[in-house]
Each structure stands twice: as structure tokens, then as C-alpha cells.
Amino acid sequence: MITWLGSCLQYKWQKTLGNYIAVAGSDSSVKIFDRHGQRKNELNLPGRCVGMDWDKDGDILAVISDKSSSVYLWDANVNKTSQIDSGMRDQMSFILWSKAGPLLAVGTNKGNLLIYNQQTSRKIPVLGKHTKRITCGCWSSQNLLALGSEDCSVTISNQEGDTVRQTSVRSDPADVQFSVMKTDERSSPGESTVSVAVGKKTLFLFNLNDPDNPIELAFQQRYGHIISYRWYGDGYILIGFSQGYFVVISTHIREIGQELFQAHNHKDSLTSVAISSALNKAASCGDNSIKIHDLSELKEMDAIVNLEDETQGLDQLSWTDDGQLLAVSTQRGALHVFLTRLPILGHSCGTRLAYLTSLLEVTVSNRVEGEAPVAVAVEVEPNFIAVGPYHVAVGMNNRAWFYALGDSGVCVCVFTEFVSVFCVSDVFFEHQVWRVSVSGEGQQEQRQTRLFPDGDRKEHIVSHALTNDFLFYGTDSGVIVCILVEDWQMLNEYRHPVGIKKVNDSHVEIPSFSPTITGVLWETWPSDKGVFVSFDDDKVYTYAMHKNTIYGPRVVFVGSTKLPFSHKPLLLYNGELTCQTQSGKTSSVALSTHTFLTHTHSPGAHTYTPEELGKQLTQALMLKRFPEAWELCKVLGGPAGWAEMGRSCLIHMEVELAVRVFRMSGNVGMVMSLQGIKGIEDRRSLLAGHLAMFLNDYNLAQDLYLESSLHSYELENVSVNQLGTFGIDFRILNINAMVHWISLKLFTYTASI
């Protein structure tokens, strides 16, 4: 909070970046603070500040004073102040940078105008633009300048200062804005509508392409006078009224002026409204509270912020362009800044999480292991975070800070230059991977530092992963490389025809993989290591990696889960995602593919339909959660559930469990057949061949037998289809009899399977 007691404040956020805020009070100065509240600089003026504005890129702050004809410029990039002489001899009253170029407009108390080009230093004075004080204005995206004056007129000028349109209004104009008013006919290109609050009572809409037919909108008297308004979306206007009303109207020609939403947000008074297009949210302030709405669902109050100590009331409200910070000034001269959206930065290592909880704070937690959260005050506002078994690291651009995690919390900070961290044990710098080691009290120790890719390879690393023993990295040319960390030797290399986005240590086709995927997480629950999820902005997709099946290693798609808005998954543990939110907190999301874990089938529990239980059984089997599947089969009670589980056991070559399952279903023949093959050691081919045959997949069975140890019996000359020569037909023979025949009779023939 910043305070100038006894007066209302002027303030402006730096455009685009939002790193600085310029504030002016009743004294003759403008103070510039960074986003963390630290004073960056101060501009001392000969008199009170009457206006200021940032250029479109946020590089230059322009300020005017009531006792000087100069314009004061502060360059944010070099932290230096300069002046330009406006040449005007009357008091300046208005200043505004163009939103499309390096043009600065300055208006005076006598209605004169100066247009200054910052790039060329050219000044264009325009005398008599208005006959009285210029009070408000706005640039369009096409570099048209609309100005309002106490002479009750509005002018529209080009960037040379020539008047292209002019109109009169009934009373003093205020809050001039450019926008697009929707019509049933095709819209003209650019911002063709100028809106003006007239006498604080009506809203005047002036179409530059139809200047003879302006529209003036009046409102209910009980609302009070117009305080401020903002255009948003597809031709909608949000208006704040003095009696606390918050109203949304449409400018679509068929519903012009129609109220789409109205709320009495503040009991006594409303003083300002603001819209963040980045957040798609609107805010109003009044009395001593701020109320925030989601523009897509205005009826829902998104948040309420009460400032109990501000008994004199609030004043002006303003968001940064990125929506991260919301500032509100008060009637007593205080400025409060609230964090409304955090960058979603987080990382996990095992079950430990590190995530941004404030602009200069990272929280490290491990809820699974029962560790208390630790808040780490960091040196900079990071743009990446990493956590490992013993350290947490934050970094910005090409610098990183390492913090050692001890039993009593964070104990060491290590600063290193020219690196940026992905994992605490390895570093990514300019498309290359470095290996570093951090140890000691504030000491950085580099042992066996290596740079990858080696030598003359021109490819760029785009992703990598590190285990205790191996480093894997993928390149933009489609190469995956595995490095043994112990001696830094390359173990193997695999080449894809396209560039790599993510890496791991095997290559198995993943079905139904969305092209919008932004990240992947493996299950960290120790008993379920084969499960992973991929995610994009909207959904989480669950997959199961099955290493040992009759079909060989494969990945199956289990299902998808809707991801709440602005949730970034950080950790997957036993079917539950821990996600980071924009508020700097974590939230749990239960995967819809793990619904069999969210209930018990004990007396008094929710009663599930057979269809629901059947779906849960299918989920459990796809995820190889056989204990849970067994309990579901017991609840289902019929032969269908046991048959489905038995089939899954055969696919996964779980022979012992399959015997138990088929015994529960009363399938004596299958039990006997399975018991007859339990001792087979050749699981990959011979055992898998038998199980494929039990599943009626005869072609697969034939292929597996050809690879199997049956060759040791010199079965080399007869194919499966030729077994009919011996009176055997695989496709009509009872499975149990066929297995019995193969295991006892077939070996006496010379055949090729």
C-alpha cells in the first residue's frame, strides 16, 4: 500500500508489461514504483501533475504539470528523465499517447493541441482546435484522435491535426472512447464509433460513417449519474453509476441500449469500473469493497475484496494489461495493489511440489509424505521453477537461484549466472544441457561438467529428462539420446522423422494422442507406475502402459477428464491430480477414469447401478487394478464380470490370478487348461501363444508359436491351418480340448507352427 494522506491520487500502470506504476498526489512529484512496491524513481515537477500516460510499449512515461509548458519524459529502459518544450503558452490540461504509433497528444486550457512524434521529434501545433479547455480524448487504432472540450463539442482529427469530423453535445463531454458499434449490415473496418458520457447523464454514440444520425442513450434516474464505462466483447458496454449500480447494455442495432445485466453492487456509491480482457473479468469499486464478475457469466460474483480500514471510501480502479495486478486508490490518498492472477509456474519431483504462491514466493510441499509446506522467499520474480530431492531452484532469463531444502526448511541460497533450470540436477542453456552440482554454504561446485550435444552437432535440444542414472534428451531434428551419467557415455540413440517435443526411455505408440497436448505426468503412486496422463488446456487424458501382454508392450487409452479453467497439473498420485491455479494455490482433481477409487461398496454407501459398476470394472481392468476389479466382480455377482476379468488376466498373462477368477465363475475346463500351462517358462512366446489361443486369436497364437521353444521339438513342417491333416481344426475345436491335445499329442508330430 502506498499513501499520500489527504488527497485523491492519479496513477497509471505501465502498458503491456505492467512492471511499473506511476503515482501522483497533491505534491509536485510523480513517483514510480515497481510491481513489488519498491520506489524506482521520482520526477520532481514545478507544480502539481495534471496528466500522465505511458506509450503503447510501456517504454516512455509522459507527464505534464500545471506550472510548466514542458512535457516530462521518463524512459523506463534506461531510468532517465528528459523534457520537451511544448511551445504552448497556456496551461496544459490533457495528455495521451497513441495506441498505434509514437504520437503524443497534448491539450491545453484554451483548446489548443500539440501532436508530438517521439520517433522523429516533429511537433505539430494546432491552435484553436477547441475554444475552451480540452478535458478528455482517445486515439483510435487507426491513429484518429477524438477530443472532448468544455465548449460542448467533440472533434475527430487525423494524425496531422486536421479535423475530419466534429459534433456538438448538450453538456460537458467526458470519457471519450473509440470502439465498434454492431449493426445488421456489414461493419466498416476499424473503430468507427466514438462514445462520450455527456453531462454524466447520457451516453452519446457518434458513428463516423453516419455522422448525421448519432444515438443518445438515457438511463433510469435511480441509477444516479454515470461514473465510468468500458466497452468489451462484441459491442457491449459496462457502465458504473453513482448510486452503486453496475449495468451492461448492448449496442447491437436491434437491441440498442437494452440492459443485458444489472446489479446493485454497492449500497451507497460506486466510484469506478474496470475490465481485464486478459482475465475476461470486470470489477467495480465503491463504499469500501471491490466486486469482480466473470464476463462470460455476469450473474456469478467471482470475488469480493473488502477494505475495512478505508472508511472514507474508494476512488479509482485499474488493471495491468496482463490482468495480474489490480490497483485501487482511495479517497484518503492510499493506493492498494492486489494480485489477481499469478503466472502458473510449478514443478514436481516424486511427490514433492514447488509452485509460485506470490510474485516473490515459492511454496514447497509434499502432502503425500505429510511434510508441512515451506514458503521460500525468492530473489526475483521467476519465469521458471524446478524442484529436486534436496533443492528448489528459481530463475529468470539466464540466471538461476538454488535453495537447499533441509529438515528445518530452506537453509542455503546459491546464485549462478548464465544458466536456467529445468531440473535441479541439470540445466538448460541456449538449447543445450549442462550438468552441475550444488553443495556447501553458498558455494557452487561443478564436477564433471559436460555440454550436450557434443562437438559439431547443430541440432537444438527441446526437451530432456533426468533419472539417478540416465540423462535423456530430444532434439528438434527428431533424435532421442540416452546418456549414462556415471561416465557421460552415450548408450543409445533413436531417430524420429520429426522433431521431439517430450522424451522418455522407450518408444511405444500412444493411441488417440491429441495434437494440443502441452504436458505429460507419470503416476507417482508406487503400486501403479505404468499409468500416465497427458493434458492440454481443457482435458486430461489417461493412458496405461502395459509392458507384459500377449500382444507385447502397448499403451491403451483409458479415458479423459475435464480440466477446470486455468488449472495446470503438477502431480498425479493414485488417480488424483494436484493442479496449480492462478490464485497461487493448489487444487485436487479426481480423474474420471478412476471412479472405482472414489467409493466403497460397504453397507450404507451409495448404491451403484450394474451399468455403473460395469464401467468401473472396465476402468479397473484397463489400469491393471486387479484387487479393485476383484471386489467389483464380487459386488456384480454375475458371470459376466468374472468373464471380463478373466479375459483381462489372460491378456496380461496373469495365470495364477486367472485360475482363481475362472474358478469363481465355475469354468472348470479353463481352470484345468490354465493349470496345465502354469509351469511354462517361455512367457513371451510359448505361454503367450497358449493364452492367445484361449482367447480365440489363432493368428496371433500361430505367430507366437513360431517364435517359441516348440522348435526344440523339431515342429518345423506343418502350419496351424495344416493341422487339419491330423484331424484337428483350430477354429472349431473346443479350446480346452485343443490345449489338452497340444500339450499331450502335438509334440509327437514333426510340424511347423
N, C-alpha and C positions, 0 to 999 in steps of 0.2 A: 504494500500500500504506500502511495506517495501522497503527501499532504501539503497544501497551501491553504492555511486556515483563513476563513472569512470571505472566500470568493469562489465563483464557479470557474471551471478550467476549460481551456481549449486543448485539444490533443489530437494527434494524427499518428496512426500506425504506418510504419514503412510499408510501401506497396510491394507486392509479390513475396518478398522474403519474410517480412514481419519480425525481423531481428531487433528493430529499434522502435521506440515510441517517443515522439517529441511532445513536450508538455509546456504550456504557458499559463501562468497565473496572473495575479494582479501586479506583480513586479515587472520590471523591464528586462525580462530574460526569457529565453526558451531553453529548457533543459532536455537533454537527450539521454534516454536510458536504454540499456539493452533489455532483452526479454526476461532477464533474471532480476531486474530491478537495480542493476549497477549503473551509476552515472557514467556516461561515455564522454559527454562534452556539454558545454553551456555557451549559448550565444547571448552576449550582452548587447541590448538594444538601447537606442537613445530615448525610447518611450515604450508605451505598452504595445504588445503584439496584437495586431488586429486581423491577422490571417496567416496561414501557412499551409503548405501542401508538398507532398512527395511526387517526384516524377514517376512515370509509368514503370520504370525498372527498379525503383527504390534506391537509386544512386544519389540523387540530389534532393535536399530539403530546401525549399524556398520560403522565406519569412518576410513579412512587411510590418512596419511599425507606424504608429500614429504621428510620430515626430520626425520622420525621415522620408526623403524621396528615393532612397536606395532600397534595392532588394538584396537581402542577405541570403547567401547560398552556403549550405554545409554539404561537403562531399563525404559520404559515408565510407567510401573506399579508402580514402587517404586521411580521413578525420581532419579536414581543413576547412576553414571558412573564408569566403570571398564576398565581394559586393559588386553590384552593377547599378549604375545610376539610371533610374527610370526616365529622367528628363522631365518628369511631371512636377509641377509646382504646387499642386493642390494635394490634400491628404489622400493617401491610398486607402481603399476600403475593401478590396476583393482581390484574391489571387488564386490561380488554378492552373495546374499542368494539364496538357493534352494527354488523353489515354491512348493516342495512336502515334505520337511523334514527340520531338524535343521542343515543343512550343509551350510557352508560359504566357498566360493572360493576366494582366494586372488592371483592375478598375479603380476609379477614384470617386471622391465625394461629389465632384462636379460632373460626373458622367463621362469622363474621358477614358480611353482604353489604350493600353500598350500591349503589343504582341511581341514577345522576345523569343528568338530562336537560339537555344543553348548551343546547338551544334555549330552554327555559323556566326553567332554573336550579333545577328541582324536584329534591329529594333524597328518596329512599325508603330508609330504613334497615331492614334485615331482620335481626333478632337471632336467633341460633341456627339459621340455615339449615343449618349442619353443626355437629357437636360438636368437630371438630378442624380443623386448618389446611386452607384451600381451596388446592389446588395447581394446578388446571387447569380449563379451561372453554371453551365455544364458544357463540356466538349462531347461531341458525338464520335463514334468510331471512324467517321469519315472526315474528321477534323473540321466540323462545323461548330461554331461557338454560339450558344444561346445565353443571353444575359437578361436579367430582370433588374428593374430600377424603380426608385421611389416616384418616378414620373408616370407610374402605372402603365408601362409598356414593356414588351419583350421583343428583343431583336435577335435575329439569327444571322451570323456573319461567317464568311469563309476565312481561311487561314491568313489571308492578306488583309483582313479587317473590313472588307466590303460587306455591306448589309444586303442580304439576299431575301429576307423576309422580315416583316415587322407586324406586330399586332398589339392592340390596346386591351387592357383588362380593367375590371371595375374598381379594384383596390390594389394595395401594395402586393406585388408578387413575391413569392418565397419558394425556396426549394425547387429550382428548375431542374428537370431531368429529361434526358433523351431516352426513348425506347421505341418499341414497335407495337402499335395497336392492331389487333387482328380484325380482319374483315372477311366477308364471304368470298370476295374476289381475291385474285392473286395479290399477295403482298408485294409492295415495292421493295427493292433491295435496300439494305441499310436501315438505320434508325431514323424513321421518318416522322415520329410523333414527339412533340415537346409537351411535357406536362408541367403545370405550375399550380402551387397552392395559392389561391387568391383570397386575401383578407382573412386567411386562416379559417375560411368557411366553406369554400367550394374548391373543386379540383377542375382545372381548365386543361383540356386536351386539344392541342393545335396540330393538325396534320399538315405537314409542309407541302404535300401533294394535293391538298384540298383546303387551301387557306381561307376560303370563304365560308366554310361550314365547321367552325370549332364546336366542341362539345363541352358544356359546363355541368358538372355533377354536384348536386347539393345532397346533404345528409341530414339525418334526424337531429333535431335540436338538442335532444337529451344527451347526445354523444359529446357535446361541447365543441371546442374548436380543434382544427387539425394541428397536431403537434409535428408529425413527420410521416412520410410514406415511402415505400420501396416497391419497385417493380420486381417481379420474379416470374419464372416459368414461362408459359405460353400465353403471355398477355394478361397476367394477373397483377393486382396492386394490393399491397398490405398497407393499411392506414391505421395510425395510432391517434386517438382522440384524448383531449384533456381530461375528460371525466372517467378515464380508465378503460375505455372501450378499444377493442382490438378487432378490426374488421377487414375482411378480404372481399374485393369486388373483381368482376371480370370486365375486360374491355372488348370481348368478342361482340361483334356488332349486333347480334341477336339477343344478347343478354347484357348490353352495355349498362354499367352501373349496378347491376344486380348483385346483392350481397350473397356470397357463397358461404361465408362463415362470419360469426360474430360472437365475441366473448367479452364479458366484463372482467378483464384480467386484474384490474387494480381498483380497490374500493374508492379511494379519494381522488387520485390523479395518475395520469400516465405522462411520462416526460420524454420517452424516446423509443423507437423501434429499430431493429437491425435484422438483416438477413445474411446468412452464410450460405452461398451456393455450394461451397465445398462440402459442407455438412448436410445441406438440404434442410436447414433449420431456421426458424425465425425466433426472435427474442423481443420482449418488451420489458421496460423497467418503469417503476412508479412506486409511490409510497416508499417502502424500504425493501422491495423484493424485485427479483428478476424472474421472469417466467419464459420458458423455452418450449416451443412447439416443433413437431416434425411436419414439414411442409406437405409430405405425402399423406399425412393423417392428422389434420389440424385439431381435431376434437380431442386427441390424446395429448395430455401435458407431459412433455418429455422430461422436464426438470424444473424445480423451483429453488431459487437461491435467496435466502433471507439474510439481510444485513441488519441485524438487530440494533447495532450501535448508531446507525445512520438515521437518527430521529428527525433530522431536517429534510430528509428525502433524497432521492437520486436525481441525476441530471441526464448525461448523455451516455449512449451505449454504442460500442463499436467492436467488430470482429477483425482479426487479421485475415488476409486473403485466403490463407490455408485453413482457417477455422480452428486453429489450435488454441488461440488465446482470445478471451473476451474481456474488454475493458469497460468499466462503468465509472463515471465521475459522479460526485455528489454535490449537493447544494452547499455544503460547508467547505468544499475545496479539497476533498480527498479523491484519489484515483485508485480503484481496486482492479486487479487483473486476475482473471480466473483461467485455469487450464481446462479447456472444454474437449480437447482431443489430443491424445498422445500419439506419437509415432508408434506403430505396433512393432516393437523390437523385442525379440526374445530368443532363447536358445535352451536346449536341454542336453544333459549328459546323463545317461541312465535314467534315474527317476528324479534327478535334481534339475530345477528350473532356475533360469535367470531371466528377468524381464524388467522392462522400464516401467517404473511406477511414478516418476516425476521427471521433469526435464533434466535434473541433475541427480537422479537417484535410481539405483538398480536394486531390486529385491531378489535375493537368492533363497529358494525354499525347496523342501523335499517332504511333501506331505505323506508320501508313501512310507518313507522311513521314519516319520514322526519328528523330523527336525523342525525347530522353530524358525520362522522366516527371519532373514537378516537383511537389513536395509544398508546399502552401500552408497555413501555419498561420493559421487564421481567428479572428476576434474572438469570434464567438458560435457556438452550435450551430445551424446554419441549418435552415430548413424549405423553402428553395428555393435553387437554384443555376442560374447561367447562364454561358455562355462565348461569347466573340466572337473576332474576329480578333486583337484586341490586349488584351483584358481578360477577367478572370474575376470574377464577382460572386456574393456570397452574401447572404442576407437572412433576416430573421426579423420576422414581423408587418409593420410599416410602416417598417422600416429596412433599408438595404442597404449593403454594403461592397464597393467596387470595388478590384481589384488589377490593376495593369498588368503585362503579360507582356512582358519584354524578352528579348534574346538570352542574358542571363546568369540568367534566371529571373524571379521576381517582384520588382519594384522599387518599386512605389508602392501605397499603400493609401489609398483615398478613402472617406470616410464620408458618407452622405447620409440625411436623415430623410424620413419621410412618403412613401416610395416602396417598391415591391417589384418585383423584376426578373423578367421573363420572358426577354428578350434583352438583351445588354449595351447595345445602342444604343437600346432603347426600354423603357418602364417601365409597369407596370400598377398602378393605384391606384384602389380602390373602383369597379371596373367601368369604368375609363377608361384610355386610353392617353396617356402623356406621352412627349415626345421630349426626351432630354437628351444632353449630350456631356460626356465625361470627359477631362481633359487636365491636364498640368502636375504638378509635385511636390506632391502632396497638395491640389491645387486642383481644384474642380469648376467647370466653365464651362458655363453654359446659354446656348445660342444658338437663337434662333427657337423657343423652347419653345411647344408647342401642346397643346391639350387636346381630345381626341375622346371621345365625339361632341360636336358643336358645339351651342351655344345651347340651344334648348328641347327637344331630343330626349331623351325619358325612358328610352330603351332602355339596357340594360346590355351592355357588351362581355364576351363569354365566351371568345373566342379571337382570336388575331391572329398574323400572320407578317410578317417584315420582310426585304426584299432591299436591295441597294445603292440601288435607285431607287424602290421602291414599298413602301407600308405597306398591308396588307390586314387588315381586322378583321371579325368576325362578331358579331352581337348576339343576345340572347335573343328578339327579335321576328322573327328569320329574315332579317335584312338582311346582305349582304356588301358592303363598301365598299372601293374601291381609291383610295388617296391617292398622288399624286406627291410624293415627299419634297422635291424641289428647291424647289418653291414652295407646298407644302402644299395643293394644289388637288385636289378630288375628280375622278377621271377617270370612274368609272362606279359604278353601284350596282345590285345584283341582289337581288330579294326572294324568299325562300323562304316557303312557307306555314307552316313550323315553325321553331323556334329553331335556331341554329347551334351545333355542337359544335367543329368544326375548319374552317379556311379555307384556300383556295388561289385561284389566279387564273383558274380556268375551271370549267365545270360540265358534266361528263360522267357519265352514270350508271355506278355501280360495282356489278357483279353480286355476288351471294352475300355481301353485307356484313353481318357478324354484329352484332346489337344489343348485344353485350357488349364491343365494341371500346373500348379505353382509350387508344390512341395510334397514330400513323402515322409511318413513316420513309421518306424517299426514298433510293434508291440513290445513293451518292456516287462510285462508280467513273465516271470521266469518259466512258467509252465506252458507258455503259448508264444514261443519265439517265431513261429512261422507266419504270423499274421502281420500285415502292414496295411496302411491306408495311404491313399493319395488324396489331394484336396485342391480345390480351386476356390474362388470367392463365394460360391454358392453351396457346394456339396462336398461331402466326404465319401470316398469310395473305398469299400473294404475288400481286401484280397487275402487269400490264404495260399501260402507256398507249401505244396506237398512234395517232399523230397522222395518219398518211397511209396510209389503206387505201381500197379501193374502196367501203367502207361509210361512209367518213368517220371522224372521230375516235372512238375507242372504247377502253374498258378491258376487258381479259379477265382472268378469274380463272385463275391458273396452278396453284395447289395450296396445301396447308397443311403446316406443320411443327410437331411437338410441342415446346413450350417447357418446359425444365427448371423445376423448382419454384423459385419466388421469384427468377426471372431477369427483369430489366427491360431490354428492348432500348434501346440508346443510339445505335448506329451500324450502318448497312448498307453494306458495301463488297464489291463483286464476289461477291455471293451468300453472304457470311459476316456474321452478326450479332455485334456485340460487345455483351454484356449485362453489367449490373451485378448483383452478388449481395449477399445480406445480410451476407456476411463483409467487405464493403468492397473486394472485388476485382472484376476483370472476367473474363468467360469468353466463349469463342467458340462459336457455334452455326452449323453449316453447314446452309443451307436444303435441305430435301429436294427442292425444285423446281430445284436447281442441281447435281444429282448428276453431270451431264456435265462439271463442272469438277473433280471430286474424283479423277480418274484420268487416266492417259494410255493410249493404245492402242498402246504400243510393245511390242516383244518382251520377254517376261518379266513383263509386267503382268498383272493379274487378267483372266481370260477371262470376258467377259460373254455371256449368252445373247442370241439375237436379240430376245427379248421385252424384256430389259433395255435393249438398245441402241435398240430402237424407242421405248421410253418416254423415254429420254434425248433422242432426236431430237425427239420431240414437245415436250418441255420447251424445248429449244434454240430451236425454231421459234416457240413461243408467246412467248418472250422476245426474239425477233429476233436471236438469236446465230448469225448465218449462217455465220461462219467455223467455229465448232464443229460446226454442223449439217453442213457440207460434209465435215468429217473423219469424222463418224459415218456419213454416206452411203457414203463410201469403204470404211469397215470393214464395213458391212452388205453392200455389194457387189451387191445385187439391184435390180431396177427399182422396187420398192415405195417404198424410201427416197427415191430421186430424184424419184419422182412426188409424194410428200408434200411434199418441199422445194419442188418446182416450183409446186405449188398455193399454198404459203405465199408464194412470191415474187410470184405473180400478185395475191394479196390485198393485199400490201404495195406493189404497183406497182414492184417491183424488176425492171425489164425486162431490163437488161443481165445481171444475175445469173441471171434466169430462162432467158435464151438459153443460158448456159453449162450450167445444170442440165439442160435438156431435150436439149442436145447430148450430155451424158454418158449420158443414158438412151436415146439413139438416136431420139428423137421428131423426125424431120426436118420434118414438117408444122408442128408447133408452133414450131420454130425459125424456119422461113420466115415464118410468120404474125407472130411477135414482131418479127422484123427489119423487117417491113413497116410497123409502127406505132411504131418507136423514135423517130422524129422528131417525134411529136405533142407540141405544147407545152401543150395544154389537158389537164393531168394530172387535174384534179379531175373533169371530166365526160367529155370525149371519150375520153381514154386509159382512164379507169376503166370507161367503158361497154364498150370493146373487151375489156378484161380480164374484166369480169363475164360477157360473152358467152362467152369462152373457158372460163369456169367453169360454163357452163350455167345461169347465173342470168339468165334472159331478162327477167324483170320489172324487175330492177334495171338491166339494160342499157338497157331502154326508157326508164326514168326518167332515167338519166344522159344518154342521147342527147337527150332533150327539153331538158335544161339546157345542152347542149353547143354548140359553134361550128358544128354541122351546119346551124343555122338560117341561116347565111350563104349556104348553097347553096339557100335557099328550099324546104327539105324540110318543108312545112307541112300537108299534107292527108291523109297516109296513116299509120295506126298500124302498129306492129310486126305485129300479128295480120293486118292487111290486106295485108302484103307477099306473101301467097299470090296476090294478084291478078296479080303479076308472075311467078308460077311459083316463088316462094320460100317455104318453110315453115321458120321458125327452129327448130322443135322436132324436125325430122327431118333437117335439112341437116347434113352434115359440118361441124364447126366451122371447119376450115381453109378449106374451100371457101367457107363463108359469109363469113369475114373477107376472103377474096380478092374475093368478089363485092361486098361492101360498099365496100371500098377502091377498086374499079375501075369498078363499074357503077352503084351506087345513086345516086350524085350526079347522074346524068343524068335522074333522075325528079323530079317535083315531089311530094314526100311529106311527111308529118308523122310524126316518130319520137318 
